[in-house]
């Protein structure tokens, strides 16, 4: 090995012992042609027994486990708890296991092809949304590989940023900053130079906190009241944080003691907007309150808006002739019967009507929300004999129907997640980029892996109100006490039950209900009408 490469190798070895770089996920995706590693972190008790032999195995296809060693392949390097590929290739896909005494751990590796026309691979991109004039930061740092200073470059849309003096970017965001930013790390190993890439898709959006104040509802409201009764006038507005809502109802040279303005109530959204409401309560209404303009005004940095309430007296009831009353009652009954029939048919076929309306109108709810995926699929990742059908349903049946047949884009953890990142942050980022959270529920669903997805998804659904939850009961579950209280209270129409053969057909009630809960999307799917779904039995 040339002398100039010895410090670089030592630098790499220094960081292979840190526990922060442990490969925690069991299913990982890597890009061909780039260095890649798997690292097992033992517990403190295991680490003390340094005399125990460490072995690495690979299992692919019908072949049994084969022990790995550096002499069999010059691309593979074994460093105790770390298995390195210099670089990883397509043939490296398969199952890898680590064994030390009685302790073992297994990973499933999927190597995808490198893009030939771009400096990055689209499946390995992390998306970020930044508001204009807010801080835009891109840190080109790798948790495992630590290239020397000057050996990391930053590209935008695959063109080197010449004006940038270092490998990181920090500035106030502008609209022209939108694009794909790729960090390229250059590494030396055995006399060769390799590169590892990390790409961010940066979307620049307008200032979400700059809201033009507006009062909700019609500008002129006539309210029918009865003398001697009470009434409450509610004034609601969308405004900035510093905006105010107030009533203007003072009469010249006099005030009415029965008019009371209550305190303002306000709800702040995660986007910096505020919904404010202020109630005017009028007690024991008298003649002075009638035909008088009660004005409500919202004032904020973006301007003002006003709406008016006018109280009018309800007209006295007039006696109706008997024959007119009878004829009116008959007509009213007939109209009621027809209305009930229409409503009943609408309830029974509401899903079919809604899907027809979407198709006829060409509705698309996904054009301006900045999301990447239509749904994030949460399921039990461990593929064991007792839950094999559940795993097949989540990673094969759902994508085949929703993606290939209906044109949706799903986020499947083991297929679409970027390797080497922090699991919790990765899951939270993917759920933020999804419009729906699909939970494939079974008795064995609540494991350590899916708990992160569940907690993050419920936070987005119940607190941030940015995602809707769809619960698929794949196998009958009689006891839901293992689920969080918020998920147990999920509306019944968002809980779908898989009924084996009855649900397989594309026209089954199960798939129609699922399409109804998915966002409306005008997409021409790539259909294969000869495609047949695998048969799953009812567990």
C-alpha positions as CSV (number, residue, x, y, z in Angstrom):
1,X,0.0,0.0,0.0
2,X,1.5,3.4,-0.9
3,X,2.5,5.5,2.1
4,X,0.2,8.4,1.3
5,X,-2.8,6.1,1.7
6,X,-1.9,4.8,5.2
7,X,-3.3,7.9,7.0
8,X,-6.5,7.6,5.0
9,X,-7.0,4.0,5.9
10,X,-6.2,4.7,9.6
11,X,-8.7,7.5,9.5
12,X,-11.4,5.1,8.3
13,X,-10.6,2.5,10.9
14,X,-10.9,5.1,13.7
15,X,-14.5,5.6,12.9
16,X,-15.5,2.0,12.4
17,X,-15.6,1.5,16.2
18,X,-18.3,4.1,16.9
19,X,-21.6,2.7,18.0
20,X,-23.4,5.6,16.3
21,X,-22.9,3.9,12.9
22,X,-24.6,0.6,13.8
23,X,-26.8,-0.9,11.1
24,X,-30.1,-1.2,13.0
25,X,-32.5,-1.7,10.1
26,X,-32.9,-5.3,9.0
27,X,-33.9,-4.4,5.4
28,X,-31.5,-2.1,3.5
29,X,-31.2,-0.7,0.0
30,X,-27.8,0.2,-1.5
31,X,-26.6,1.6,-4.8
32,X,-24.2,-0.4,-7.0
33,X,-20.8,0.9,-7.5
34,X,-20.6,2.7,-4.1
35,X,-18.8,1.6,-0.9
36,X,-21.2,0.1,1.6
37,X,-21.0,-1.4,5.1
38,X,-23.0,-3.5,7.6
39,X,-22.1,-3.0,11.3
40,X,-23.2,-5.0,14.3
41,X,-23.0,-3.3,17.7
42,X,-22.7,-5.9,20.6
43,X,-23.9,-5.2,24.1
44,X,-21.4,-4.4,26.8
45,X,-21.4,-8.0,28.1
46,X,-20.8,-9.4,24.6
47,X,-18.0,-6.9,24.0
48,X,-16.1,-8.1,27.1
49,X,-15.7,-11.6,25.7
50,X,-13.0,-10.7,23.1
51,X,-11.9,-14.4,22.6
52,X,-15.2,-15.3,20.9
53,X,-14.8,-16.0,17.2
54,X,-16.7,-13.6,14.8
55,X,-18.0,-14.9,11.5
56,X,-20.0,-13.4,8.7
57,X,-22.3,-15.4,6.3
58,X,-24.2,-14.7,3.1
59,X,-27.3,-16.6,2.0
60,X,-28.9,-16.0,-1.4
61,X,-31.4,-18.0,-3.4
62,X,-31.5,-21.7,-2.9
63,X,-27.9,-21.8,-1.6
64,X,-27.2,-22.3,2.1
65,X,-25.2,-19.8,4.2
66,X,-21.6,-19.3,2.9
67,X,-19.0,-17.9,5.2
68,X,-17.4,-14.7,4.0
69,X,-13.7,-13.9,4.1
70,X,-11.5,-11.3,2.4
71,X,-9.5,-13.8,0.5
72,X,-12.5,-15.0,-1.5
73,X,-13.3,-11.5,-2.9
74,X,-11.0,-8.5,-3.0
75,X,-14.1,-6.2,-2.7
76,X,-15.0,-7.5,0.8
77,X,-13.3,-6.4,3.9
78,X,-14.0,-7.9,7.3
79,X,-13.2,-5.7,10.4
80,X,-14.5,-7.6,13.4
81,X,-18.0,-6.2,13.8
82,X,-18.0,-4.5,10.3
83,X,-18.5,-6.0,6.8
84,X,-17.4,-3.6,4.1
85,X,-18.0,-3.7,0.3
86,X,-15.5,-1.8,-1.9
87,X,-17.8,-1.3,-3.8
88,X,-21.2,-3.1,-3.5
89,X,-22.5,-4.7,-6.7
90,X,-25.9,-6.1,-7.9
91,X,-24.8,-9.7,-7.2
92,X,-24.3,-8.8,-3.5
93,X,-28.1,-8.7,-2.9
94,X,-29.2,-11.3,-0.4
95,X,-29.3,-12.1,3.3
96,X,-26.2,-11.4,5.5
97,X,-25.8,-12.7,9.1
98,X,-23.3,-12.0,11.9
99,X,-22.4,-14.7,14.4
100,X,-20.4,-14.4,17.6
101,X,-20.8,-17.4,19.9
102,X,-24.5,-17.8,20.6
103,X,-25.4,-14.3,19.4
104,X,-26.4,-13.6,15.8
105,X,-28.0,-10.9,13.7
106,X,-29.4,-10.9,10.1
107,X,-29.9,-8.2,7.4
108,X,-31.5,-8.4,4.0
109,X,-29.7,-6.3,1.4
110,X,-31.2,-5.1,-1.9
111,X,-28.7,-3.6,-4.3
112,X,-30.3,-1.3,-7.0
113,X,-28.8,-0.2,-10.3
114,X,-27.0,3.2,-10.5
115,X,-28.6,5.8,-12.8
116,X,-26.6,6.1,-16.0
117,X,-27.8,9.5,-16.9
118,X,-27.5,11.3,-13.6
119,X,-25.1,11.7,-10.7
120,X,-27.7,10.3,-8.2
121,X,-30.3,7.6,-8.0
122,X,-33.9,8.8,-7.5
123,X,-34.7,6.1,-5.0
124,X,-32.0,7.3,-2.7
125,X,-33.1,10.9,-2.4
126,X,-34.1,12.7,0.8
127,X,-36.7,15.5,0.3
128,X,-36.8,18.7,2.2
129,X,-39.2,21.7,2.1
130,X,-37.8,25.1,2.9
131,X,-39.6,28.4,3.2
132,X,-38.3,31.3,1.2
133,X,-36.0,33.6,3.2
134,X,-35.6,30.9,5.8
135,X,-32.3,29.1,6.5
136,X,-31.3,26.6,3.9
137,X,-28.6,24.2,5.2
138,X,-27.0,21.2,3.4
139,X,-24.4,19.5,5.5
140,X,-22.2,17.1,3.6
141,X,-21.3,14.8,6.4
142,X,-21.3,11.0,6.6
143,X,-21.7,9.2,9.9
144,X,-19.4,6.3,8.9
145,X,-17.0,7.4,6.1
146,X,-14.9,10.4,7.1
147,X,-13.1,11.6,4.0
148,X,-10.2,14.1,4.5
149,X,-10.8,17.8,4.1
150,X,-11.1,18.8,0.5
151,X,-12.3,15.4,-0.7
152,X,-16.0,16.2,-0.5
153,X,-17.8,18.1,-3.3
154,X,-21.3,19.6,-3.5
155,X,-23.3,19.5,-6.8
156,X,-26.6,21.1,-7.7
157,X,-28.5,19.3,-10.4
158,X,-25.3,17.3,-11.1
159,X,-23.3,20.5,-11.7
160,X,-20.5,21.5,-9.3
161,X,-21.2,24.6,-7.3
162,X,-18.1,26.6,-8.1
163,X,-18.9,29.6,-5.9
164,X,-19.2,27.4,-2.8
165,X,-15.9,27.3,-0.8
166,X,-16.6,24.2,1.3
167,X,-18.7,21.1,1.0
168,X,-21.6,22.5,3.0
169,X,-24.2,25.1,2.1
170,X,-25.7,27.6,4.5
171,X,-27.8,30.6,3.2
172,X,-31.2,32.2,3.2
173,X,-33.4,30.3,0.8
174,X,-34.5,31.8,-2.5
175,X,-36.8,30.3,-5.1
176,X,-33.9,29.7,-7.6
177,X,-32.2,27.5,-4.9
178,X,-34.8,24.7,-5.6
179,X,-33.2,21.6,-7.1
180,X,-31.3,18.4,-6.3
181,X,-28.1,18.8,-4.2
182,X,-25.7,15.9,-4.2
183,X,-22.8,15.5,-1.7
184,X,-20.0,13.4,-3.2
185,X,-17.5,11.8,-0.8
186,X,-14.2,10.6,-2.3
187,X,-12.6,7.7,-0.5
188,X,-9.3,5.8,-1.0
189,X,-9.0,2.0,-0.6
190,X,-6.3,-0.4,-1.8
191,X,-5.0,2.2,-4.3
192,X,-8.4,3.0,-5.8
193,X,-10.7,6.0,-5.5
194,X,-14.4,5.4,-4.7
195,X,-17.2,7.8,-4.2
196,X,-20.3,7.8,-2.0
197,X,-23.3,10.1,-2.8
198,X,-25.9,11.6,-0.6
199,X,-28.7,13.6,-2.4
200,X,-31.3,16.1,-1.2
201,X,-34.4,17.2,-3.1
202,X,-34.9,20.8,-2.0
203,X,-38.3,22.4,-2.6
204,X,-38.7,26.2,-1.9
205,X,-42.1,27.4,-0.9
206,X,-43.5,30.8,-0.2
207,X,-43.7,32.4,3.3
208,X,-46.5,30.4,5.0
209,X,-46.8,32.9,7.8
210,X,-47.6,35.9,5.5
211,X,-51.4,35.5,5.5
212,X,-53.9,38.1,4.1
213,X,-56.5,38.4,7.0
214,X,-59.9,37.3,6.0
215,X,-63.2,36.7,7.9
216,X,-64.9,33.4,7.3
217,X,-68.4,33.2,6.0
218,X,-70.6,35.7,4.0
219,X,-70.0,39.4,4.4
220,X,-73.6,40.3,5.2
221,X,-75.7,38.1,7.5
222,X,-79.3,38.5,8.4
223,X,-80.1,36.7,11.7
224,X,-83.7,36.0,12.6
225,X,-84.4,36.5,16.3
226,X,-87.3,36.6,18.8
227,X,-87.9,39.5,21.2
228,X,-86.9,38.6,24.7
229,X,-84.6,35.7,23.7
230,X,-80.8,35.5,23.5
231,X,-78.5,35.2,20.5
232,X,-74.8,34.6,20.0
233,X,-73.0,36.1,16.9
234,X,-69.8,34.3,16.1
235,X,-67.1,36.0,14.1
236,X,-64.2,33.8,12.9
237,X,-61.1,34.8,10.9
238,X,-57.9,33.6,9.4
239,X,-55.1,35.9,10.3
240,X,-51.4,36.4,11.2
241,X,-50.1,35.9,14.7
242,X,-50.2,39.6,15.4
243,X,-53.7,40.2,14.0
244,X,-56.7,41.0,16.1
245,X,-60.5,40.5,15.8
246,X,-63.0,42.9,17.4
247,X,-66.6,43.9,17.3
248,X,-67.9,47.4,16.5
249,X,-71.5,47.8,17.8
250,X,-71.6,51.0,19.7
251,X,-74.6,53.3,19.0
252,X,-74.3,57.0,19.0
253,X,-74.7,58.5,22.5
254,X,-75.9,55.3,24.1
255,X,-75.0,51.7,24.9
256,X,-77.2,48.6,25.5
257,X,-76.3,46.7,28.7
258,X,-77.5,43.5,27.1
259,X,-74.6,43.4,24.6
260,X,-71.5,41.6,25.7
261,X,-68.3,40.9,23.8
262,X,-66.5,37.8,24.9
263,X,-62.8,37.1,25.0
264,X,-61.0,36.1,21.8
265,X,-60.2,32.4,21.3
266,X,-57.3,31.4,19.0
267,X,-55.8,28.3,17.5
268,X,-52.4,28.3,16.0
269,X,-51.4,25.9,13.2
270,X,-48.0,24.4,12.5
271,X,-47.6,26.7,9.4
272,X,-47.7,29.9,11.5
273,X,-51.3,30.8,10.7
274,X,-54.0,31.5,13.3
275,X,-57.7,30.9,13.4
276,X,-59.4,33.4,15.8
277,X,-63.0,33.6,17.0
278,X,-64.8,36.3,19.0
279,X,-68.4,36.0,20.1
280,X,-70.9,38.8,20.6
281,X,-73.7,37.8,23.0
282,X,-77.0,39.7,23.1
283,X,-79.3,39.0,25.9
284,X,-83.1,39.7,26.2
285,X,-83.3,41.1,22.6
286,X,-85.4,44.3,22.3
287,X,-86.5,46.6,19.5
288,X,-83.3,48.7,19.7
289,X,-81.3,45.6,18.7
290,X,-83.3,45.0,15.5
291,X,-82.2,46.3,12.0
292,X,-78.9,47.5,13.5
293,X,-75.5,46.7,11.9
294,X,-73.2,44.7,14.2
295,X,-69.8,44.9,12.5
296,X,-66.9,42.5,13.0
297,X,-63.4,43.4,11.8
298,X,-60.1,41.6,11.5
299,X,-57.0,43.8,11.3
300,X,-53.5,42.4,10.5
301,X,-50.3,43.4,8.7
302,X,-51.8,42.3,5.4
303,X,-54.9,44.5,5.7
304,X,-58.4,44.5,7.2
305,X,-61.7,42.7,6.5
306,X,-65.2,43.4,7.8
307,X,-68.5,41.5,7.9
308,X,-71.9,42.6,9.1
309,X,-74.7,41.0,11.2
310,X,-78.2,42.4,11.2
311,X,-80.9,41.2,13.5
312,X,-84.4,40.9,12.0
313,X,-87.6,39.9,13.8
314,X,-89.1,36.5,12.9
315,X,-92.5,36.8,11.2
316,X,-95.6,35.9,13.1
317,X,-97.2,32.5,12.3
318,X,-100.3,32.7,10.1
319,X,-103.1,30.2,10.2
320,X,-103.2,27.8,7.2
321,X,-106.5,26.6,5.7
322,X,-107.3,22.9,6.4
323,X,-107.3,21.7,2.7
324,X,-104.0,23.5,2.1
325,X,-102.5,22.0,5.2
326,X,-103.7,18.5,4.2
327,X,-102.4,18.8,0.7
328,X,-99.1,20.2,2.0
329,X,-98.7,17.3,4.4
330,X,-99.2,14.7,1.6
331,X,-96.7,16.5,-0.6
332,X,-94.3,16.8,2.4
333,X,-94.6,13.0,3.2
334,X,-94.0,12.1,-0.5
335,X,-91.0,14.3,-0.6
336,X,-89.7,12.8,2.6
337,X,-90.1,9.3,1.3
338,X,-88.3,10.1,-1.9
339,X,-85.6,11.9,0.1
340,X,-85.2,9.0,2.4
341,X,-84.9,6.6,-0.6
342,X,-82.3,8.9,-2.2
343,X,-80.4,9.2,1.0
344,X,-80.5,5.4,1.6
345,X,-79.2,4.7,-1.9
346,X,-76.6,7.4,-1.5
347,X,-75.4,5.8,1.8
348,X,-75.3,2.3,0.2
349,X,-73.5,3.3,-2.9
350,X,-71.7,6.4,-1.6
351,X,-68.3,4.9,-2.3
352,X,-69.2,4.0,-5.9
353,X,-70.7,7.5,-6.5
354,X,-67.7,9.2,-5.0
355,X,-65.3,7.2,-7.2
356,X,-67.5,7.9,-10.3
357,X,-67.5,11.6,-9.5
358,X,-63.7,11.6,-9.1
359,X,-63.2,9.9,-12.5
360,X,-65.8,12.1,-14.3
361,X,-64.5,15.4,-12.9
362,X,-60.8,14.3,-13.2
363,X,-60.1,15.5,-9.6
364,X,-56.5,15.5,-8.4
365,X,-55.8,16.4,-4.8
366,X,-52.1,15.9,-5.1
367,X,-50.9,18.7,-7.4
368,X,-50.0,21.4,-4.9
369,X,-49.5,19.8,-1.5
370,X,-45.7,19.2,-2.0
371,X,-46.0,15.5,-1.0
372,X,-43.9,12.7,-2.6
373,X,-45.9,9.6,-1.8
374,X,-49.6,8.9,-1.8
375,X,-49.3,6.6,1.2
376,X,-46.8,5.2,3.7
377,X,-47.4,1.5,4.4
378,X,-46.7,0.4,8.0
379,X,-46.6,-3.4,8.4
380,X,-44.7,-6.1,10.4
381,X,-41.3,-6.3,8.8
382,X,-40.2,-9.7,10.1
383,X,-41.1,-12.3,7.4
384,X,-41.8,-15.4,9.5
385,X,-44.0,-18.5,8.5
386,X,-46.8,-17.3,10.8
387,X,-47.0,-13.9,9.2
388,X,-45.8,-14.6,5.7
389,X,-49.2,-13.9,4.1
390,X,-49.4,-10.5,5.9
391,X,-45.9,-9.6,4.6
392,X,-46.8,-10.7,1.0
393,X,-50.0,-8.6,1.2
394,X,-48.1,-5.4,2.3
395,X,-45.0,-5.6,-0.1
396,X,-46.6,-7.3,-3.1
397,X,-50.4,-7.1,-3.2
398,X,-50.8,-3.5,-2.2
399,X,-48.1,-2.1,-4.5
400,X,-49.4,-4.3,-7.4
401,X,-53.0,-3.0,-7.1
402,X,-52.5,0.6,-6.0
403,X,-49.4,1.4,-8.0
404,X,-49.6,-0.7,-11.2
405,X,-53.4,-0.9,-11.5
406,X,-54.5,2.5,-10.2
407,X,-51.4,4.6,-10.6
408,X,-50.7,5.6,-6.9
409,X,-47.2,5.8,-5.5
410,X,-46.5,4.0,-2.2
411,X,-43.6,4.2,0.3
412,X,-42.6,0.6,1.2
413,X,-40.0,0.7,4.0
414,X,-37.8,-2.1,2.8
415,X,-38.0,-0.9,-0.8
416,X,-37.8,2.9,-0.6
417,X,-35.9,3.8,2.6
418,X,-32.4,5.3,2.2
419,X,-29.8,3.0,4.0
420,X,-27.4,4.2,6.6
421,X,-29.6,6.9,8.2
422,X,-31.3,7.2,11.6
423,X,-34.3,5.0,11.7
424,X,-36.6,7.4,13.6
425,X,-35.7,10.4,11.6
426,X,-36.0,8.5,8.3
427,X,-39.5,7.2,9.2
428,X,-40.6,10.6,10.3
429,X,-39.4,12.2,7.1
430,X,-41.1,9.6,4.9
431,X,-44.4,10.0,6.8
432,X,-44.2,13.8,6.4
433,X,-43.9,13.2,2.6
434,X,-47.0,10.9,2.5
435,X,-50.7,11.8,2.1
436,X,-52.0,8.7,3.9
437,X,-50.7,6.2,6.5
438,X,-51.8,2.7,5.7
439,X,-51.5,0.3,8.7
440,X,-51.7,-3.4,7.9
441,X,-52.8,-4.7,11.3
442,X,-52.5,-8.2,12.7
443,X,-52.0,-9.8,16.1
444,X,-48.3,-9.6,15.8
445,X,-48.2,-6.1,14.3
446,X,-46.8,-4.1,17.3
447,X,-43.1,-4.8,17.2
448,X,-40.2,-2.4,17.9
449,X,-39.8,-1.6,14.2
450,X,-43.4,-0.5,13.5
451,X,-43.8,1.4,16.9
452,X,-41.7,4.3,15.5
453,X,-43.9,4.4,12.3
454,X,-47.1,4.3,14.4
455,X,-46.1,7.0,16.9
456,X,-44.8,9.3,14.1
457,X,-47.9,8.7,11.9
458,X,-50.4,9.3,14.7
459,X,-48.6,12.5,15.6
460,X,-48.9,13.7,12.0
461,X,-52.6,12.6,11.9
462,X,-53.9,13.8,15.3
463,X,-51.6,16.8,16.1
464,X,-50.4,18.2,12.8
465,X,-53.5,17.2,10.8
466,X,-51.3,16.6,7.8
467,X,-52.0,12.9,7.1
468,X,-55.0,10.6,7.3
469,X,-54.8,7.0,8.8
470,X,-56.2,4.0,7.0
471,X,-56.3,0.8,9.1
472,X,-56.4,-2.6,7.3
473,X,-57.4,-5.5,9.6
474,X,-55.6,-8.2,7.7
475,X,-56.4,-10.9,10.3
476,X,-59.3,-10.7,12.7
477,X,-58.2,-8.9,15.9
478,X,-60.6,-9.3,18.9
479,X,-58.4,-7.4,21.4
480,X,-57.3,-3.9,20.5
481,X,-55.8,-3.0,23.9
482,X,-52.3,-3.2,22.5
483,X,-53.0,-0.2,20.2
484,X,-52.7,3.4,21.4
485,X,-56.0,4.9,22.6
486,X,-56.0,7.4,19.7
487,X,-55.9,4.6,17.1
488,X,-58.7,2.6,18.9
489,X,-60.9,5.6,18.5
490,X,-60.3,5.8,14.7
491,X,-63.5,6.3,12.7
492,X,-65.1,3.0,11.7
493,X,-65.3,3.9,8.0
494,X,-61.4,4.1,8.0
495,X,-61.1,0.5,9.2
496,X,-61.1,-2.0,6.3
497,X,-61.3,-5.7,6.8
498,X,-59.5,-8.1,4.4
499,X,-61.7,-11.1,3.6
500,X,-59.3,-13.4,1.7
501,X,-60.8,-14.5,-1.7
502,X,-63.7,-12.1,-1.4
503,X,-61.3,-9.2,-1.5
504,X,-59.0,-10.3,-4.3
505,X,-61.0,-9.0,-7.3
506,X,-60.2,-5.4,-8.4
507,X,-63.9,-4.7,-8.2
508,X,-64.3,-6.0,-4.7
509,X,-65.8,-3.8,-2.0
510,X,-62.4,-3.9,-0.2
511,X,-60.5,-2.2,-3.0
512,X,-63.3,0.3,-3.7
513,X,-63.3,1.3,-0.1
514,X,-59.6,1.7,-0.1
515,X,-59.6,3.8,-3.2
516,X,-62.3,6.0,-1.6
517,X,-60.0,6.6,1.4
518,X,-57.0,7.3,-0.8
519,X,-56.5,10.8,-2.2
520,X,-58.2,11.6,-5.5
521,X,-55.6,11.5,-8.2
522,X,-55.9,11.9,-12.0
523,X,-53.3,9.3,-13.2
524,X,-53.2,6.9,-16.1
525,X,-51.9,3.7,-14.5
526,X,-49.9,1.1,-16.3
527,X,-52.4,-1.7,-16.2
528,X,-51.8,-5.3,-17.1
529,X,-55.3,-6.9,-17.3
530,X,-53.8,-10.4,-17.5
531,X,-52.2,-9.9,-14.1
532,X,-53.6,-12.2,-11.4
533,X,-53.3,-11.5,-7.7
534,X,-51.9,-14.3,-5.5
535,X,-54.4,-16.3,-3.4
536,X,-54.1,-15.6,0.3
537,X,-56.0,-17.6,2.9
538,X,-58.0,-16.2,5.8
539,X,-55.8,-16.6,8.9
